[in-house]
């Protein structure tokens, strides 16, 4: 859980989130057991106020640049303001199962 913990720490420091979940979804992909390569991030922060989604994602990628250059293969981002999160009822869509690799 080393990579996941680093992601959580960096996002907490950078965005002071109202909600933060970092789910390791590597098990849904064709990778060795115990891998930390595929993550789903739900990040709700007042720092995103007035920002388009693409800008929010760019900021997250900047904060996680080291992880993206090394351990992380895929990152599903769900970035919201507090108001957006309330409108969504605190829910995001489920990630699809992997269709790549040798499972295809």
DRENRO-449825 format. One record per residue (C-alpha): residue number from 1; x, y negated, z; residue in three letters. Coordinates in Angstrom, 2 decimals, always signed. Layout:
// residues N
<vokol n="NUM" c1="X" c2="Y" c3="Z" res="ala"/>
...
This chain:
// residues 104
<vokol n="1" c1="+0.00" c2="+0.00" c3="+0.00" res="unk"/>
<vokol n="2" c1="+3.01" c2="-2.23" c3="-0.34" res="unk"/>
<vokol n="3" c1="+1.95" c2="-3.94" c3="-3.59" res="unk"/>
<vokol n="4" c1="-1.64" c2="-4.40" c3="-2.45" res="unk"/>
<vokol n="5" c1="-0.48" c2="-5.99" c3="+0.81" res="unk"/>
<vokol n="6" c1="+1.80" c2="-8.42" c3="-1.06" res="unk"/>
<vokol n="7" c1="-1.06" c2="-9.42" c3="-3.37" res="unk"/>
<vokol n="8" c1="-3.35" c2="-10.05" c3="-0.40" res="unk"/>
<vokol n="9" c1="-0.72" c2="-12.08" c3="+1.41" res="unk"/>
<vokol n="10" c1="+0.20" c2="-14.25" c3="-1.57" res="unk"/>
<vokol n="11" c1="-3.42" c2="-14.98" c3="-2.49" res="unk"/>
<vokol n="12" c1="-4.29" c2="-15.81" c3="+1.12" res="unk"/>
<vokol n="13" c1="-1.39" c2="-18.24" c3="+1.40" res="unk"/>
<vokol n="14" c1="-2.10" c2="-19.90" c3="-1.94" res="unk"/>
<vokol n="15" c1="-5.89" c2="-20.18" c3="-1.92" res="unk"/>
<vokol n="16" c1="-7.10" c2="-19.96" c3="+1.71" res="unk"/>
<vokol n="17" c1="-9.99" c2="-17.77" c3="+0.56" res="unk"/>
<vokol n="18" c1="-13.46" c2="-17.60" c3="+1.99" res="unk"/>
<vokol n="19" c1="-13.66" c2="-14.06" c3="+0.59" res="unk"/>
<vokol n="20" c1="-10.76" c2="-11.89" c3="-0.57" res="unk"/>
<vokol n="21" c1="-10.87" c2="-8.26" c3="-1.52" res="unk"/>
<vokol n="22" c1="-8.06" c2="-6.50" c3="-3.32" res="unk"/>
<vokol n="23" c1="-9.02" c2="-3.00" c3="-4.42" res="unk"/>
<vokol n="24" c1="-6.44" c2="-0.57" c3="-5.72" res="unk"/>
<vokol n="25" c1="-8.25" c2="+1.02" c3="-8.67" res="unk"/>
<vokol n="26" c1="-5.24" c2="+2.97" c3="-9.90" res="unk"/>
<vokol n="27" c1="-6.99" c2="+6.24" c3="-9.07" res="unk"/>
<vokol n="28" c1="-9.45" c2="+5.43" c3="-11.91" res="unk"/>
<vokol n="29" c1="-6.62" c2="+5.50" c3="-14.45" res="unk"/>
<vokol n="30" c1="-4.14" c2="+7.99" c3="-15.84" res="unk"/>
<vokol n="31" c1="-1.30" c2="+7.26" c3="-13.42" res="unk"/>
<vokol n="32" c1="+0.50" c2="+9.33" c3="-10.78" res="unk"/>
<vokol n="33" c1="-1.34" c2="+9.85" c3="-7.50" res="unk"/>
<vokol n="34" c1="-0.60" c2="+7.09" c3="-5.00" res="unk"/>
<vokol n="35" c1="+0.17" c2="+4.49" c3="-7.68" res="unk"/>
<vokol n="36" c1="-0.38" c2="+0.78" c3="-7.13" res="unk"/>
<vokol n="37" c1="-0.70" c2="-0.46" c3="-10.70" res="unk"/>
<vokol n="38" c1="-4.36" c2="-1.38" c3="-11.31" res="unk"/>
<vokol n="39" c1="-6.19" c2="-3.83" c3="-9.05" res="unk"/>
<vokol n="40" c1="-9.53" c2="-5.57" c3="-8.80" res="unk"/>
<vokol n="41" c1="-9.43" c2="-8.93" c3="-7.01" res="unk"/>
<vokol n="42" c1="-12.47" c2="-10.79" c3="-5.73" res="unk"/>
<vokol n="43" c1="-11.34" c2="-14.25" c3="-4.66" res="unk"/>
<vokol n="44" c1="-13.72" c2="-16.92" c3="-3.42" res="unk"/>
<vokol n="45" c1="-12.07" c2="-20.23" c3="-2.63" res="unk"/>
<vokol n="46" c1="-12.90" c2="-23.91" c3="-2.38" res="unk"/>
<vokol n="47" c1="-9.65" c2="-24.46" c3="-4.31" res="unk"/>
<vokol n="48" c1="-11.52" c2="-23.42" c3="-7.47" res="unk"/>
<vokol n="49" c1="-14.03" c2="-26.28" c3="-7.27" res="unk"/>
<vokol n="50" c1="-14.28" c2="-28.08" c3="-10.64" res="unk"/>
<vokol n="51" c1="-12.02" c2="-25.53" c3="-12.39" res="unk"/>
<vokol n="52" c1="-12.92" c2="-23.48" c3="-15.44" res="unk"/>
<vokol n="53" c1="-12.49" c2="-19.71" c3="-15.03" res="unk"/>
<vokol n="54" c1="-9.47" c2="-19.61" c3="-17.33" res="unk"/>
<vokol n="55" c1="-7.65" c2="-22.17" c3="-15.18" res="unk"/>
<vokol n="56" c1="-8.47" c2="-20.17" c3="-12.04" res="unk"/>
<vokol n="57" c1="-7.04" c2="-17.04" c3="-13.62" res="unk"/>
<vokol n="58" c1="-3.92" c2="-18.90" c3="-14.72" res="unk"/>
<vokol n="59" c1="-3.35" c2="-20.05" c3="-11.16" res="unk"/>
<vokol n="60" c1="-3.77" c2="-16.52" c3="-9.79" res="unk"/>
<vokol n="61" c1="-1.34" c2="-15.15" c3="-12.39" res="unk"/>
<vokol n="62" c1="+1.16" c2="-17.84" c3="-11.45" res="unk"/>
<vokol n="63" c1="+0.94" c2="-16.91" c3="-7.75" res="unk"/>
<vokol n="64" c1="+1.32" c2="-13.21" c3="-8.61" res="unk"/>
<vokol n="65" c1="+4.00" c2="-13.66" c3="-11.28" res="unk"/>
<vokol n="66" c1="+6.50" c2="-11.35" c3="-9.55" res="unk"/>
<vokol n="67" c1="+3.96" c2="-8.56" c3="-9.16" res="unk"/>
<vokol n="68" c1="+2.78" c2="-8.95" c3="-12.76" res="unk"/>
<vokol n="69" c1="+6.37" c2="-8.66" c3="-14.00" res="unk"/>
<vokol n="70" c1="+7.05" c2="-5.50" c3="-12.05" res="unk"/>
<vokol n="71" c1="+4.48" c2="-3.25" c3="-10.40" res="unk"/>
<vokol n="72" c1="+1.07" c2="-4.42" c3="-11.63" res="unk"/>
<vokol n="73" c1="-0.17" c2="-3.14" c3="-14.97" res="unk"/>
<vokol n="74" c1="-3.75" c2="-4.44" c3="-14.82" res="unk"/>
<vokol n="75" c1="-5.56" c2="-7.06" c3="-12.77" res="unk"/>
<vokol n="76" c1="-9.33" c2="-7.57" c3="-12.93" res="unk"/>
<vokol n="77" c1="-10.10" c2="-11.03" c3="-11.58" res="unk"/>
<vokol n="78" c1="-13.39" c2="-12.25" c3="-10.15" res="unk"/>
<vokol n="79" c1="-12.72" c2="-15.85" c3="-9.07" res="unk"/>
<vokol n="80" c1="-15.53" c2="-17.98" c3="-7.69" res="unk"/>
<vokol n="81" c1="-16.35" c2="-21.05" c3="-5.70" res="unk"/>
<vokol n="82" c1="-18.41" c2="-20.62" c3="-2.56" res="unk"/>
<vokol n="83" c1="-21.55" c2="-21.82" c3="-4.36" res="unk"/>
<vokol n="84" c1="-21.04" c2="-19.40" c3="-7.26" res="unk"/>
<vokol n="85" c1="-20.50" c2="-16.56" c3="-4.83" res="unk"/>
<vokol n="86" c1="-23.74" c2="-17.39" c3="-3.03" res="unk"/>
<vokol n="87" c1="-25.63" c2="-17.42" c3="-6.35" res="unk"/>
<vokol n="88" c1="-24.20" c2="-13.98" c3="-7.15" res="unk"/>
<vokol n="89" c1="-25.43" c2="-12.69" c3="-3.81" res="unk"/>
<vokol n="90" c1="-21.89" c2="-11.67" c3="-2.91" res="unk"/>
<vokol n="91" c1="-21.71" c2="-9.03" c3="-5.62" res="unk"/>
<vokol n="92" c1="-19.51" c2="-8.36" c3="-8.64" res="unk"/>
<vokol n="93" c1="-19.84" c2="-5.81" c3="-11.40" res="unk"/>
<vokol n="94" c1="-18.26" c2="-2.41" c3="-10.95" res="unk"/>
<vokol n="95" c1="-15.11" c2="-1.66" c3="-12.89" res="unk"/>
<vokol n="96" c1="-15.48" c2="+0.77" c3="-15.79" res="unk"/>
<vokol n="97" c1="-13.72" c2="+4.11" c3="-15.81" res="unk"/>
<vokol n="98" c1="-10.46" c2="+4.29" c3="-17.75" res="unk"/>
<vokol n="99" c1="-10.74" c2="+5.24" c3="-21.41" res="unk"/>
<vokol n="100" c1="-7.06" c2="+5.01" c3="-22.21" res="unk"/>
<vokol n="101" c1="-3.97" c2="+7.13" c3="-21.85" res="unk"/>
<vokol n="102" c1="-4.22" c2="+10.85" c3="-22.33" res="unk"/>
<vokol n="103" c1="-7.82" c2="+10.82" c3="-21.05" res="unk"/>
<vokol n="104" c1="-9.09" c2="+9.26" c3="-24.29" res="unk"/>
